[in-house]
Amino acid sequence: MPEYEEIFDPKYVLVGEKLVCVARKIGKPRVRKGSSAHRTQEVTAEGTQSDPARCFIAKVARIVRDKF
Amino acid sequence: MMQSRTTDLMRYFNPESTASEEEGIVSISDILYKHEEDIYRLEKILKNMLYSFDKILIKIDEMSNTIESIKREVSELREKLEEQERVMFVREISFEEAKKLAEEYIKNKEDDYIDPLEIAEALQIPYEQAHEIFLALIKEGKLKLEG
């Protein structure tokens, strides 16, 4: 049983400073015109029905030294 | 005629000029008069040199433009190379084994912060597994999310 839960409902959006996508195919990044100084880009990650694309929120954590 | 005109001019600007000074100036003007052709030729040479310098400056400008475009192309190529796929070999190991390795890696890490991507890359394990280990370590209190 994985520690994380999978979401299939498109009404949810993953939001984070860094997202990691695991997919069969990842497209070329496209720069959004008119995105001004932010230079927003978008990318498509494709999977299959049996092996769908997955996207994770990669957060940074502090190491608790006392526990090791 | 030339001599008298020079002397007149000299007297006009410096009425106290001595005869020897006047003679000196006259002799210089004589020399200039004699070498008028040479001076004209020199002037022509200088003009040609200036024209050549202008040409050289234009060439330098063109060359700097070319260098700029080459630099741009090189940086574009570098970007393309960086965009190219980086193949990563992943090991297929059990969750327990991977967790043990991750704990070892974190323990020896100098920096106090870590993310699952670093675990995945350092241990060469699939990202999903690294993410799972990351969450398990948070649950155990070995890692703490901030912010």
Backbone of each chain as ProteinMPNN parsed JSONL, in Angstrom:
{"seq_chain_A": "MPEYEEIFDPKYVLVGEKLVCVARKIGKPRVRKGSSAHRTQEVTAEGTQSDPARCFIAKVARIVRDKF", "coords_chain_A": {"N_chain_A": [[0.854, -1.206, 0.0], [0.852, 2.033, -1.099], [2.361, 5.078, 0.23], [1.283, 7.371, -0.658], [-1.687, 8.947, -2.08], [-3.691, 8.36, -4.967], [-5.003, 10.552, -7.385], [-7.683, 10.794, -9.528], [-9.579, 12.421, -10.398], [-10.316, 15.101, -12.481], [-10.987, 17.53, -11.425], [-9.302, 18.322, -9.47], [-6.251, 20.044, -8.788], [-2.774, 19.873, -8.884], [-0.622, 21.652, -6.873], [2.368, 23.326, -6.483], [5.769, 24.318, -5.68], [7.589, 22.837, -7.007], [7.022, 20.325, -9.333], [7.062, 16.902, -10.061], [7.024, 14.898, -12.849], [6.11, 11.712, -13.927], [6.136, 9.875, -16.694], [5.174, 8.252, -19.795], [5.707, 9.709, -22.06], [7.013, 12.883, -22.552], [6.264, 16.065, -23.588], [7.611, 18.786, -25.628], [8.617, 21.778, -23.995], [6.418, 24.549, -24.045], [6.479, 27.966, -24.62], [4.497, 30.394, -23.156], [2.93, 32.914, -24.902], [2.829, 36.372, -24.252], [3.108, 36.138, -21.631], [4.657, 37.79, -20.247], [7.223, 38.925, -18.012], [7.465, 36.608, -16.53], [7.698, 34.421, -18.122], [6.112, 32.072, -18.525], [5.714, 28.6, -18.942], [4.439, 25.672, -20.564], [3.903, 22.166, -20.341], [3.344, 18.894, -21.607], [2.553, 15.81, -20.219], [2.404, 12.516, -21.083], [0.659, 9.45, -20.675], [-0.38, 6.008, -20.624], [-3.433, 4.042, -20.728], [-3.099, 1.82, -19.124], [-0.717, 2.448, -17.927], [-0.683, 5.169, -16.588], [0.201, 8.717, -16.684], [1.971, 10.291, -14.028], [1.991, 12.743, -11.469], [3.9, 14.424, -9.11], [4.133, 16.288, -6.051], [6.971, 17.827, -5.312], [8.476, 18.431, -2.435], [10.658, 20.293, -0.262], [12.327, 19.046, 2.572], [13.296, 19.363, 6.017], [16.052, 17.838, 7.554], [15.8, 15.86, 10.42], [18.102, 15.624, 12.645], [18.47, 14.368, 15.138], [16.945, 12.074, 15.083], [18.266, 10.183, 13.658]], "CA_chain_A": [[0.0, 0.0, 0.0], [1.736, 3.21, -1.148], [2.142, 6.135, 1.223], [0.54, 8.479, -1.286], [-2.988, 8.623, -2.685], [-3.768, 8.787, -6.37], [-6.203, 11.334, -7.723], [-8.053, 10.642, -10.939], [-10.605, 13.419, -10.685], [-9.692, 16.299, -13.067], [-11.345, 18.797, -10.769], [-8.203, 18.693, -8.572], [-5.022, 20.559, -9.415], [-1.6, 19.784, -8.013], [0.0, 22.978, -6.8], [3.616, 23.295, -5.723], [6.907, 25.027, -6.284], [8.22, 21.89, -7.938], [6.238, 19.12, -9.611], [7.834, 15.903, -10.803], [6.122, 14.079, -13.664], [6.631, 10.424, -14.4], [5.232, 9.556, -17.793], [5.763, 7.573, -20.95], [6.182, 10.7, -23.027], [6.895, 14.276, -22.106], [6.398, 16.938, -24.765], [8.536, 19.929, -25.554], [7.99, 22.906, -23.288], [5.937, 25.643, -24.9], [6.464, 29.247, -23.9], [3.218, 31.085, -23.351], [3.127, 34.29, -25.358], [2.091, 37.342, -23.454], [3.257, 35.811, -20.209], [5.561, 38.851, -19.766], [8.52, 38.612, -17.418], [7.48, 35.306, -15.872], [8.029, 33.41, -19.124], [5.413, 30.842, -18.159], [5.784, 27.549, -19.947], [3.584, 24.523, -20.261], [4.423, 20.921, -20.873], [2.371, 17.806, -21.517], [3.083, 14.48, -19.883], [1.416, 11.533, -21.544], [0.781, 8.058, -20.262], [-1.371, 5.153, -21.293], [-4.502, 3.671, -19.805], [-2.552, 0.881, -18.134], [0.409, 3.088, -17.243], [-0.943, 6.607, -16.742], [1.213, 9.682, -16.226], [1.806, 10.664, -12.617], [2.643, 14.005, -11.128], [4.121, 14.496, -7.657], [4.585, 17.578, -5.522], [8.276, 17.595, -4.668], [8.748, 19.476, -1.426], [11.938, 20.167, 0.449], [12.12, 18.818, 4.003], [14.488, 19.524, 6.857], [16.459, 16.571, 8.172], [15.833, 15.928, 11.894], [19.345, 14.884, 12.911], [18.37, 13.559, 16.383], [16.232, 10.816, 14.83], [19.115, 9.224, 12.924]], "C_chain_A": [[0.892, 1.259, 0.0], [1.356, 4.277, -0.126], [1.285, 7.271, 0.658], [-0.781, 8.003, -1.891], [-3.008, 9.117, -4.12], [-5.086, 9.507, -6.63], [-6.479, 11.164, -9.21], [-9.051, 11.717, -11.374], [-9.98, 14.701, -11.24], [-10.073, 17.61, -12.394], [-10.23, 19.251, -9.791], [-6.985, 19.161, -9.372], [-3.877, 20.407, -8.42], [-0.898, 21.136, -8.036], [1.274, 22.883, -5.956], [4.713, 24.049, -6.422], [7.619, 24.135, -7.282], [7.341, 20.655, -8.094], [7.107, 18.163, -10.414], [6.848, 15.003, -11.546], [6.825, 12.798, -14.079], [5.65, 9.964, -15.472], [5.96, 8.829, -18.917], [6.404, 8.578, -21.91], [5.973, 12.106, -22.47], [7.203, 15.179, -23.296], [7.388, 18.054, -24.551], [7.861, 21.068, -24.794], [7.579, 24.002, -24.281], [5.908, 26.925, -24.063], [5.146, 29.939, -24.208], [3.482, 32.516, -23.761], [2.274, 35.212, -24.495], [2.195, 37.066, -21.976], [4.241, 36.766, -19.525], [6.83, 38.317, -19.106], [8.588, 37.2, -16.836], [7.865, 34.173, -16.82], [7.407, 32.061, -18.76], [5.481, 29.841, -19.303], [4.793, 26.462, -19.582], [4.135, 23.28, -20.95], [3.373, 19.824, -20.678], [3.084, 16.501, -21.203], [2.008, 13.459, -20.254], [1.722, 10.136, -21.023], [-0.195, 7.205, -21.063], [-2.437, 4.774, -20.271], [-3.969, 2.734, -18.7], [-1.396, 1.483, -17.326], [0.252, 4.612, -17.36], [0.202, 7.488, -16.226], [0.911, 10.068, -14.781], [2.579, 11.95, -12.343], [2.72, 14.132, -9.606], [4.531, 15.916, -7.251], [5.88, 17.302, -4.768], [8.575, 18.738, -3.715], [10.098, 19.236, -0.769], [11.629, 19.985, 1.941], [13.441, 18.982, 4.751], [14.802, 18.189, 7.523], [16.496, 16.754, 9.698], [16.981, 15.017, 12.335], [19.237, 13.95, 14.134], [17.763, 12.183, 16.124], [17.1, 9.775, 14.115], [20.204, 8.635, 13.82]], "O_chain_A": [[1.598, 1.522, 0.974], [0.211, 4.372, 0.316], [0.653, 8.024, 1.398], [-0.964, 6.819, -2.173], [-2.424, 10.15, -4.448], [-6.142, 9.102, -6.142], [-5.597, 11.371, -10.043], [-9.324, 11.892, -12.562], [-9.188, 15.337, -10.544], [-9.554, 18.67, -12.742], [-10.213, 20.399, -9.347], [-6.746, 18.71, -10.492], [-4.006, 20.772, -7.251], [-0.62, 21.687, -9.102], [1.231, 22.401, -4.824], [4.609, 24.38, -7.603], [8.179, 24.607, -8.271], [6.965, 20.02, -7.109], [7.805, 18.576, -11.34], [5.95, 14.419, -10.941], [7.975, 12.806, -14.519], [4.481, 9.699, -15.189], [7.189, 8.8, -18.975], [7.469, 8.342, -22.481], [4.895, 12.453, -21.987], [8.256, 15.071, -23.925], [7.927, 18.246, -23.461], [6.659, 21.289, -24.942], [8.307, 24.323, -25.22], [5.38, 26.951, -22.951], [4.738, 30.054, -25.363], [4.176, 33.252, -23.06], [1.167, 34.874, -24.077], [1.485, 37.658, -21.163], [4.607, 36.568, -18.366], [7.436, 37.363, -19.595], [9.681, 36.658, -16.67], [8.299, 33.105, -16.387], [8.095, 31.042, -18.699], [5.325, 30.193, -20.472], [4.364, 26.35, -18.434], [4.753, 23.359, -22.012], [2.616, 19.835, -19.708], [4.078, 16.142, -21.834], [0.867, 13.535, -19.799], [2.874, 9.711, -20.945], [-0.758, 7.654, -22.062], [-2.349, 5.141, -19.099], [-4.333, 2.844, -17.529], [-1.135, 1.078, -16.193], [0.962, 5.26, -18.13], [1.046, 7.051, -15.442], [-0.247, 10.159, -14.372], [3.648, 12.201, -12.898], [1.719, 13.965, -8.909], [5.184, 16.635, -8.007], [5.887, 16.638, -3.732], [8.882, 19.857, -4.128], [10.602, 18.114, -0.733], [10.779, 20.68, 2.498], [14.527, 18.775, 4.209], [13.9, 17.499, 7.999], [17.135, 17.676, 10.205], [16.836, 13.796, 12.387], [19.841, 12.877, 14.155], [18.035, 11.235, 16.861], [16.703, 8.617, 13.986], [21.002, 7.815, 13.363]]}, "seq_chain_B": "MMQSRTTDLMRYFNPESTASEEEGIVSISDILYKHEEDIYRLEKILKNMLYSFDKILIKIDEMSNTIESIKREVSELREKLEEQERVMFVREISFEEAKKLAEEYIKNKEDDYIDPLEIAEALQIPYEQAHEIFLALIKEGKLKLEG", "coords_chain_B": {"N_chain_B": [[57.354, 87.499, -53.87], [55.796, 85.886, -52.286], [57.492, 85.882, -50.1], [57.443, 88.575, -49.194], [54.771, 88.81, -48.466], [54.556, 87.026, -46.347], [56.284, 88.241, -44.517], [54.948, 90.61, -44.074], [52.596, 89.689, -42.881], [53.635, 88.589, -40.554], [54.628, 90.844, -39.31], [52.302, 92.165, -38.845], [50.985, 90.584, -36.938], [52.958, 90.389, -34.961], [54.4, 93.112, -34.119], [56.818, 93.697, -32.946], [58.739, 91.974, -33.861], [61.957, 90.638, -34.634], [64.544, 91.097, -37.115], [65.904, 88.743, -37.648], [64.135, 86.824, -36.746], [62.059, 87.203, -38.516], [63.34, 86.463, -40.817], [63.723, 83.785, -40.318], [61.074, 82.801, -40.26], [60.367, 83.41, -42.836], [62.101, 81.76, -44.236], [61.048, 79.28, -43.46], [58.494, 79.433, -44.584], [59.244, 79.531, -47.184], [60.337, 77.001, -47.527], [58.015, 75.54, -47.148], [56.578, 76.391, -49.332], [58.175, 75.472, -51.385], [57.925, 72.767, -51.025], [55.315, 72.237, -51.562], [54.021, 70.496, -53.281], [54.807, 68.018, -52.284], [53.589, 68.157, -49.81], [50.96, 68.214, -50.577], [50.825, 65.692, -51.698], [51.304, 64.166, -49.405], [49.052, 64.856, -47.95], [47.139, 63.682, -49.509], [47.85, 60.997, -49.189], [47.372, 60.739, -46.462], [44.616, 61.143, -46.438], [43.811, 58.907, -47.887], [44.656, 56.97, -46.106], [42.969, 57.499, -43.956], [40.577, 56.862, -45.137], [41.007, 54.141, -45.528], [41.184, 53.379, -42.85], [38.571, 53.87, -42.066], [37.328, 51.926, -43.583], [38.436, 49.665, -42.375], [37.366, 49.932, -39.823], [34.677, 49.544, -40.403], [34.784, 46.897, -41.231], [35.609, 45.697, -38.82], [33.344, 46.183, -37.31], [31.512, 44.625, -38.731], [32.648, 42.125, -38.269], [32.38, 41.928, -35.487], [29.643, 41.798, -35.327], [29.236, 39.338, -36.582], [30.545, 37.67, -34.752], [28.868, 38.035, -32.573], [26.509, 36.846, -33.561], [27.409, 34.227, -33.86], [27.948, 33.607, -31.194], [25.332, 33.692, -30.213], [24.208, 31.557, -31.626], [25.74, 29.437, -30.606], [24.918, 29.455, -27.925], [22.259, 28.817, -28.277], [22.507, 26.247, -29.315], [23.682, 25.026, -27.115], [21.565, 25.203, -25.309], [19.779, 23.535, -26.641], [21.156, 21.105, -26.479], [21.112, 20.722, -23.732], [18.443, 20.38, -23.42], [18.035, 17.936, -24.457], [17.305, 14.469, -23.966], [18.114, 13.008, -20.842], [19.465, 10.102, -19.941], [18.59, 7.92, -17.368], [19.581, 5.399, -15.304], [17.717, 3.085, -13.478], [17.562, 1.288, -10.396], [16.119, -1.789, -9.481], [14.949, -2.291, -6.552], [13.872, -3.522, -3.329], [11.336, -1.898, -1.292], [12.022, -1.67, 1.407], [14.794, -2.063, 1.407], [15.575, 0.083, -0.195], [14.729, 2.155, 1.413], [16.376, 1.883, 3.605], [18.839, 2.455, 2.427], [18.34, 5.09, 1.678], [18.055, 6.32, 4.156], [20.615, 6.023, 5.111], [21.963, 7.607, 3.27], [20.85, 10.111, 3.79], [21.659, 10.475, 6.417], [24.416, 10.807, 6.148], [24.534, 13.121, 4.777], [25.641, 16.433, 4.215], [24.285, 18.839, 4.031], [21.261, 20.288, 5.44], [18.817, 19.939, 4.282], [16.509, 18.24, 2.143], [15.075, 16.758, -0.824], [12.632, 14.602, -2.458], [13.429, 14.13, -5.086], [16.157, 14.355, -5.116], [16.838, 12.153, -3.563], [15.973, 10.109, -5.249], [17.688, 10.477, -7.439], [20.217, 10.199, -6.289], [20.231, 7.612, -5.244], [19.538, 6.18, -7.401], [16.939, 5.219, -7.924], [13.444, 4.554, -8.781], [11.375, 7.484, -9.119], [8.872, 7.414, -7.879], [9.189, 5.574, -5.835], [11.118, 6.875, -4.287], [9.645, 9.064, -3.491], [7.731, 7.873, -1.943], [9.322, 6.837, 0.122], [10.23, 9.243, 1.153], [7.824, 10.319, 2.154], [7.3, 8.38, 4.09], [9.436, 8.761, 5.82], [8.857, 11.283, 6.737], [6.559, 10.742, 8.146], [7.643, 9.183, 10.152], [8.994, 11.056, 11.517], [11.553, 11.732, 10.896], [12.112, 13.423, 8.92], [11.165, 16.788, 8.295], [8.594, 18.758, 7.09], [8.729, 22.059, 5.857], [7.233, 25.277, 5.994]], "CA_chain_B": [[55.999, 87.893, -53.501], [55.472, 85.032, -51.133], [58.36, 86.338, -49.003], [56.96, 89.86, -48.668], [53.464, 88.575, -47.843], [54.835, 86.378, -45.062], [56.877, 89.246, -43.625], [53.853, 91.528, -43.713], [51.712, 88.993, -41.931], [54.378, 88.458, -39.311], [54.707, 92.185, -38.696], [50.947, 92.519, -38.415], [50.699, 89.879, -35.687], [53.995, 90.693, -33.967], [55.142, 94.28, -34.629], [58.162, 93.782, -32.362], [59.59, 90.877, -34.343], [63.279, 91.061, -35.099], [64.851, 90.741, -38.509], [66.304, 87.333, -37.733], [62.886, 86.034, -36.625], [61.358, 87.321, -39.8], [64.077, 85.634, -41.784], [63.409, 82.375, -40.0], [59.709, 82.502, -40.733], [60.397, 83.472, -44.3], [62.732, 80.541, -44.76], [60.091, 78.167, -43.283], [57.433, 79.538, -45.599], [59.887, 79.154, -48.456], [60.406, 75.528, -47.563], [56.639, 75.05, -47.353], [56.21, 76.713, -50.708], [58.933, 74.569, -52.263], [57.449, 71.386, -50.877], [53.85, 72.23, -51.652], [53.595, 69.269, -53.963], [54.977, 66.915, -51.333], [52.537, 68.288, -48.787], [49.715, 67.809, -51.236], [50.878, 64.232, -51.804], [51.129, 63.648, -48.039], [47.638, 65.048, -47.607], [46.411, 62.65, -50.252], [48.145, 59.717, -48.518], [46.646, 60.731, -45.182], [43.193, 60.971, -46.762], [43.645, 57.492, -48.243], [44.787, 56.181, -44.874], [41.731, 57.682, -43.196], [39.551, 56.088, -45.838], [41.292, 52.741, -45.206], [40.796, 53.182, -41.442], [37.105, 53.779, -42.048], [36.992, 50.593, -44.106], [38.811, 48.69, -41.325], [36.376, 50.049, -38.741], [33.437, 48.891, -40.884], [35.071, 45.452, -41.196], [35.596, 45.289, -37.402], [31.931, 46.199, -36.926], [30.895, 43.427, -39.339], [33.177, 40.95, -37.568], [31.788, 41.834, -34.145], [28.268, 41.315, -35.542], [29.334, 37.902, -36.857], [30.874, 37.013, -33.473], [27.639, 38.055, -31.763], [25.558, 35.838, -34.064], [27.987, 32.911, -33.532], [27.708, 33.409, -29.757], [23.9, 33.382, -30.054], [23.993, 30.193, -32.132], [26.347, 28.501, -29.649], [24.077, 29.351, -26.721], [21.05, 28.078, -28.682], [22.895, 24.836, -29.413], [23.876, 24.54, -25.742], [20.224, 25.005, -24.757], [19.215, 22.335, -27.271], [21.834, 19.941, -25.903], [20.615, 20.544, -22.37], [17.057, 19.911, -23.503], [18.01, 16.539, -24.879], [17.006, 13.504, -22.903], [19.207, 12.5, -20.018], [19.051, 8.741, -19.582], [18.915, 7.59, -15.982], [19.345, 3.976, -15.024], [17.17, 2.903, -12.133], [17.715, -0.058, -9.853], [14.868, -2.325, -8.938], [15.213, -2.865, -5.219], [12.663, -3.498, -2.49], [11.077, -0.651, -0.576], [12.786, -1.692, 2.667], [16.214, -1.875, 1.083], [15.729, 1.462, -0.684], [14.546, 3.047, 2.574], [17.602, 1.787, 4.4], [19.867, 3.209, 1.678], [17.982, 6.514, 1.742], [18.369, 6.781, 5.524], [22.076, 6.105, 5.158], [22.349, 8.767, 2.455], [20.433, 11.34, 4.499], [22.494, 10.589, 7.613], [25.749, 11.293, 5.767], [24.424, 14.353, 3.991], [26.12, 17.606, 4.947], [23.224, 19.846, 4.03], [20.143, 19.903, 6.31], [17.557, 19.876, 3.537], [16.479, 17.2, 1.09], [13.781, 16.536, -1.493], [12.594, 13.24, -3.002], [14.137, 14.053, -6.374], [17.572, 14.125, -4.781], [16.942, 10.751, -3.113], [15.829, 9.271, -6.45], [18.885, 10.596, -8.278], [21.389, 9.701, -5.573], [20.168, 6.151, -5.076], [19.152, 5.61, -8.704], [15.701, 4.448, -7.767], [12.341, 5.284, -9.417], [10.932, 8.632, -8.327], [7.711, 7.028, -7.049], [9.727, 4.917, -4.642], [11.775, 7.914, -3.487], [8.567, 9.89, -2.933], [7.132, 7.048, -0.899], [10.294, 6.824, 1.226], [10.195, 10.617, 1.674], [6.613, 10.438, 2.969], [7.457, 7.488, 5.245], [10.379, 9.4, 6.756], [8.137, 12.417, 7.36], [5.66, 10.1, 9.106], [8.465, 8.72, 11.285], [9.556, 12.242, 12.174], [12.961, 11.893, 10.549], [12.143, 14.605, 8.049], [10.099, 17.706, 8.668], [8.265, 19.717, 6.029], [8.727, 23.44, 6.35], [6.47, 26.265, 5.23]], "C_chain_B": [[55.542, 87.174, -52.234], [56.213, 85.533, -49.883], [57.808, 87.619, -48.378], [55.621, 89.674, -47.949], [53.646, 87.961, -46.45], [55.367, 87.385, -44.065], [55.8, 90.226, -43.156], [52.953, 90.929, -42.648], [52.36, 88.914, -40.555], [54.415, 89.781, -38.577], [53.337, 92.597, -38.153], [50.646, 91.866, -37.057], [51.714, 90.184, -34.584], [54.852, 91.858, -34.456], [56.563, 94.363, -34.086], [59.105, 92.69, -32.856], [60.903, 91.397, -34.919], [63.509, 90.573, -36.53], [65.181, 89.264, -38.651], [65.078, 86.409, -37.622], [62.123, 86.03, -37.945], [62.009, 86.437, -40.854], [63.751, 84.161, -41.612], [62.058, 81.972, -40.535], [59.671, 82.466, -42.253], [61.006, 82.193, -44.87], [61.8, 79.328, -44.61], [59.019, 78.209, -44.358], [57.959, 79.196, -46.979], [59.912, 77.643, -48.625], [59.026, 74.956, -47.857], [56.205, 75.244, -48.802], [56.872, 75.736, -51.678], [58.353, 73.161, -52.242], [55.931, 71.263, -50.943], [53.324, 70.933, -52.266], [53.663, 68.053, -53.037], [53.876, 66.923, -50.28], [51.192, 67.81, -49.35], [49.645, 66.288, -51.335], [50.639, 63.566, -50.435], [49.663, 63.712, -47.604], [46.793, 63.952, -48.246], [46.576, 61.271, -49.571], [47.359, 59.605, -47.214], [45.157, 60.498, -45.399], [42.896, 59.508, -47.076], [43.698, 56.601, -47.008], [43.513, 56.269, -44.042], [40.592, 56.858, -43.793], [39.719, 54.598, -45.52], [40.885, 52.426, -43.767], [39.285, 53.024, -41.314], [36.661, 52.392, -42.483], [37.257, 49.525, -43.04], [37.782, 48.712, -40.192], [35.07, 49.356, -39.123], [33.599, 47.376, -40.808], [34.999, 44.924, -39.759], [34.154, 45.195, -36.908], [31.221, 44.941, -37.439], [31.327, 42.167, -38.584], [32.559, 40.801, -36.189], [30.336, 41.365, -34.244], [28.265, 39.805, -35.763], [29.608, 37.132, -35.566], [29.632, 36.933, -32.594], [26.675, 36.961, -32.212], [26.063, 34.422, -33.768], [27.734, 32.59, -32.057], [26.268, 32.985, -29.515], [23.624, 31.944, -30.481], [24.537, 29.153, -31.157], [25.453, 28.338, -28.423], [22.779, 28.605, -27.043], [21.336, 26.58, -28.747], [23.068, 24.221, -28.025], [22.522, 24.256, -25.096], [19.594, 23.732, -25.3], [19.813, 21.072, -26.669], [21.317, 19.644, -24.499], [19.195, 20.0, -22.36], [16.979, 18.421, -23.827], [17.862, 15.594, -23.692], [18.252, 13.047, -22.155], [18.75, 11.12, -19.537], [19.515, 8.43, -18.166], [18.602, 6.108, -15.76], [18.81, 3.843, -13.607], [17.307, 1.441, -11.698], [16.358, -0.52, -9.346], [15.192, -3.0, -7.613], [13.933, -2.724, -4.381], [12.558, -2.174, -1.736], [11.95, -0.57, 0.681], [14.27, -1.395, 2.428], [16.486, -0.426, 0.655], [15.63, 2.448, 0.471], [15.814, 3.071, 3.43], [18.729, 2.613, 3.746], [19.618, 4.718, 1.768], [18.342, 7.084, 3.115], [19.873, 6.973, 5.685], [22.564, 7.365, 4.434], [22.041, 10.068, 3.199], [21.328, 11.577, 5.724], [23.87, 11.212, 7.287], [25.728, 12.617, 5.003], [24.843, 15.565, 4.823], [25.035, 18.665, 5.113], [22.048, 19.359, 4.889], [18.819, 19.736, 5.572], [17.642, 18.836, 2.419], [15.098, 17.157, 0.437], [13.811, 15.152, -2.165], [13.349, 13.06, -4.318], [15.625, 13.752, -6.147], [17.784, 12.672, -4.346], [16.921, 9.828, -4.337], [17.103, 9.276, -7.289], [20.116, 9.995, -7.602], [21.394, 8.179, -5.482], [19.833, 5.411, -6.37], [17.951, 4.669, -8.553], [14.571, 5.226, -8.439], [11.827, 6.407, -8.506], [9.786, 8.258, -7.387], [8.177, 6.425, -5.723], [10.374, 5.951, -3.697], [10.732, 8.783, -2.792], [7.92, 9.167, -1.746], [8.029, 7.014, 0.35], [10.275, 8.183, 1.946], [8.996, 10.791, 2.614], [6.717, 9.584, 4.24], [8.37, 8.121, 6.294], [9.748, 10.609, 7.444], [7.231, 11.865, 8.471], [6.422, 9.663, 10.362], [9.124, 9.878, 12.043], [11.023, 12.474, 11.876], [13.179, 13.079, 9.61], [10.977, 15.5, 8.457], [9.866, 18.709, 7.544], [8.24, 21.116, 6.618], [7.917, 24.331, 5.429], [5.18, 25.736, 4.63]], "O_chain_B": [[55.003, 87.754, -51.291], [55.659, 85.601, -48.785], [57.721, 87.723, -47.155], [55.373, 90.318, -46.929], [52.964, 88.343, -45.5], [54.96, 87.392, -42.903], [55.757, 90.613, -41.988], [52.601, 91.572, -41.66], [51.715, 89.143, -39.531], [54.251, 89.829, -37.358], [53.235, 93.286, -37.138], [50.122, 92.511, -36.148], [51.359, 90.231, -33.406], [55.877, 91.662, -35.108], [57.42, 95.016, -34.682], [60.184, 92.516, -32.289], [60.956, 92.431, -35.586], [62.762, 89.751, -37.061], [64.802, 88.614, -39.625], [64.986, 85.379, -38.29], [61.623, 85.004, -38.408], [61.349, 85.772, -41.652], [63.54, 83.413, -42.566], [61.912, 80.935, -41.182], [59.032, 81.609, -42.863], [60.507, 81.622, -45.84], [61.748, 78.462, -45.484], [58.672, 77.194, -44.962], [57.246, 78.657, -47.825], [59.573, 77.09, -49.672], [58.861, 74.046, -48.668], [55.56, 74.386, -49.405], [56.263, 75.246, -52.628], [58.291, 72.465, -53.256], [55.347, 70.303, -50.441], [52.325, 70.366, -51.823], [52.769, 67.208, -52.991], [53.316, 65.891, -49.91], [50.419, 67.114, -48.692], [48.605, 65.672, -51.104], [49.909, 62.582, -50.307], [49.119, 62.791, -46.996], [45.885, 63.386, -47.638], [45.624, 60.509, -49.403], [46.774, 58.57, -46.894], [44.515, 59.759, -44.652], [41.904, 58.94, -46.62], [42.937, 55.644, -46.86], [43.036, 55.273, -43.497], [39.778, 56.257, -43.091], [38.747, 53.883, -45.277], [40.323, 51.368, -43.484], [38.786, 52.179, -40.572], [35.783, 51.768, -41.887], [36.452, 48.62, -42.821], [37.381, 47.67, -39.673], [34.44, 48.682, -38.309], [32.691, 46.66, -40.385], [34.421, 43.868, -39.498], [33.785, 44.264, -36.191], [30.458, 44.29, -36.726], [30.524, 41.279, -38.297], [32.248, 39.69, -35.76], [29.848, 40.637, -33.379], [27.426, 39.083, -35.224], [29.003, 36.092, -35.307], [29.37, 35.914, -31.954], [26.098, 36.245, -31.394], [25.275, 33.526, -33.466], [27.359, 31.471, -31.706], [25.993, 32.069, -28.74], [22.908, 31.207, -29.803], [23.902, 28.129, -30.904], [25.251, 27.224, -27.937], [22.258, 27.86, -26.213], [20.536, 25.756, -28.303], [22.673, 23.083, -27.774], [22.332, 23.236, -24.432], [18.972, 22.959, -24.572], [19.109, 20.103, -26.385], [21.111, 18.49, -24.123], [18.786, 19.277, -21.452], [15.998, 17.746, -23.516], [18.254, 15.907, -22.568], [19.288, 12.745, -22.747], [17.761, 11.002, -18.813], [20.674, 8.647, -17.812], [17.487, 5.648, -16.006], [19.363, 4.405, -12.662], [17.189, 0.511, -12.495], [15.56, 0.273, -8.846], [15.652, -4.141, -7.576], [13.048, -1.925, -4.686], [13.534, -1.443, -1.568], [12.539, 0.47, 0.975], [14.897, -0.605, 3.133], [17.463, 0.198, 1.07], [16.347, 3.448, 0.511], [16.255, 4.117, 3.906], [19.455, 3.353, 4.41], [20.548, 5.511, 1.913], [18.869, 8.192, 3.218], [20.34, 7.933, 6.298], [23.445, 8.081, 4.911], [22.852, 10.993, 3.233], [21.703, 12.709, 6.029], [24.4, 12.023, 8.046], [26.772, 13.156, 4.636], [24.452, 15.703, 5.982], [24.887, 19.288, 6.164], [21.858, 18.153, 5.048], [17.803, 19.42, 6.192], [18.702, 18.596, 1.84], [14.088, 17.477, 1.065], [14.884, 14.601, -2.409], [13.844, 11.974, -4.621], [16.249, 12.997, -6.893], [18.776, 12.042, -4.711], [17.725, 8.903, -4.454], [17.544, 8.24, -7.785], [20.949, 9.365, -8.253], [22.437, 7.541, -5.626], [19.844, 4.181, -6.422], [17.96, 3.517, -8.987], [14.704, 6.431, -8.653], [11.846, 6.286, -7.281], [9.73, 8.72, -6.247], [7.641, 6.719, -4.654], [10.195, 5.9, -2.48], [10.916, 9.188, -1.644], [7.613, 9.76, -0.711], [7.552, 7.144, 1.477], [10.3, 8.254, 3.175], [9.124, 11.331, 3.713], [6.287, 9.996, 5.318], [8.114, 8.03, 7.495], [10.068, 10.918, 8.591], [7.143, 12.422, 9.565], [5.916, 9.761, 11.48], [9.738, 9.675, 13.091], [11.671, 13.304, 12.514], [14.268, 13.647, 9.525], [9.936, 15.02, 8.906], [10.779, 19.407, 7.102], [7.783, 21.323, 7.743], [7.925, 24.147, 4.212], [4.457, 26.48, 3.967]]}, "name": "protein", "num_of_chains": 2, "seq": "MPEYEEIFDPKYVLVGEKLVCVARKIGKPRVRKGSSAHRTQEVTAEGTQSDPARCFIAKVARIVRDKFMMQSRTTDLMRYFNPESTASEEEGIVSISDILYKHEEDIYRLEKILKNMLYSFDKILIKIDEMSNTIESIKREVSELREKLEEQERVMFVREISFEEAKKLAEEYIKNKEDDYIDPLEIAEALQIPYEQAHEIFLALIKEGKLKLEG"}
